[in-house]
Amino acid sequence: MPSKRLSVVVTRRLPDVVESRLSELFDVTLRDDDTPMTRDALAAAMKTADVLVPTITDRIDAALLAGAGQRLKLIANYGAGVDNIDVSTARQRGIQVSNTAGVTTDDTADMAMALILSVTRRIPEGLRMMQSDGWSGWAPTAMLGGRIAGRRLGILGMGRIGQAVARRAAAFGMQVHYHNRKRLRPDVETALGATYWESLDQMIARMDIVSVNCPHTPSTFHLMNARRLKLMKPDAVLVNTSRGEVVDENALTRMLRAGELAGAGLDVFEDDQAVNPRLRDLSNVVLLPHMSSATVEGRIEMGEKVIINIKTFADGHRPPDLVVPAML
């Protein structure tokens, strides 16, 4: 006699191929529209589901977990970051949490390099000029940007994505430096051509470009605060493809507007889509709508990882991408 299929609730629209496969394997509830679930809807889903598949737009805090039903045993996050989930409380309540680590490494590293080039070579300014028919022809001093070869890149967070950024930066002829809570092995440093800085303050004071690639945790909230931002050189550039909360956005905005930093490339923001309006009108800032991981291939691979985690759990085994508090 076949066993009862797991009840799975998905909080956002996923690629069609992912939704189809989920429907084949599980008793799945999908969304008709691609908007975040309300908190009440999320609470209701957690009372009846065996497995919840949330995304970064779903804040799974202690209060929601306290109201979860006895059936909920796995939160299979559609995404690598789990700062939207109170993992410790979930584990205390016997709810496992999995993620999709490693899938978006190359996509995010590509976007970090795209932002570096966009800011230093003034690509959005040139695009706006062409779209508004404001180009009056080539001139020796027009639209002068900066060459990135030879510049010092300081990478904040040297995990999978940070290392992928380092490899790309080296190919562009940049000097790679990094700060990480744990130093890389010597052979890895040599392969990446990366110089380690134990002091974050000392590193960022000497960099031409700083790329934020660390996760958001309580210890990294506003890691790039007003004091540290002021350590950066006035002609330096900050790029963030990690989490907006790592950077003090108000302090960054003030410095950019005062000309105390040369520019910034941001794909993430401290208050999600509520972007500081004082950032929007700056010509030396490139703002993107959290699209570093937005490739067809990446989003399908994320879905495939979610399915593997759920299927492994359903078969009575540990999900391969299980997250535990010690990993955070």
Sequence and secondary structure as in RCSB ss.txt:
>XXXX:A:sequence
MPSKRLSVVVTRRLPDVVESRLSELFDVTLRDDDTPMTRDALAAAMKTADVLVPTITDRIDAALLAGAGQRLKLI
ANYGAGVDNIDVSTARQRGIQVSNTAGVTTDDTADMAMALILSVTRRIPEGLRMMQSDGWSGWAPTAMLGGRIAG
RRLGILGMGRIGQAVARRAAAFGMQVHYHNRKRLRPDVETALGATYWESLDQMIARMDIVSVNCPHTPSTFHLMN
ARRLKLMKPDAVLVNTSRGEVVDENALTRMLRAGELAGAGLDVFEDDQAVNPRLRDLSNVVLLPHMSSATVEGRI
EMGEKVIINIKTFADGHRPPDLVVPAML
>XXXX:A:secstr
      EEEESS   HHHHHHHHHHSEEE  SS S   HHHHHHHHHH SEEE  TT  B HHHHHT  TT  EE
E SSS  TTB HHHHHHTT EEE  TTTTHHHHHHHHHHHHHHHHTTHHHHHHHHHTT      TTTT     TT
 EEEEE  SHHHHHHHHHHHHTT EEEEE SS   HHHHHHHTEEE S HHHHHTT SEEEE     TTTTTSB 
HHHHHHS TT EEEE S GGGB HHHHHHHHHTTSSSEEEES  TTTT   HHHHT TTEEE  S TT  HHHHH
HHHHHHHHHHHHHHTTS  TTEE GGG 
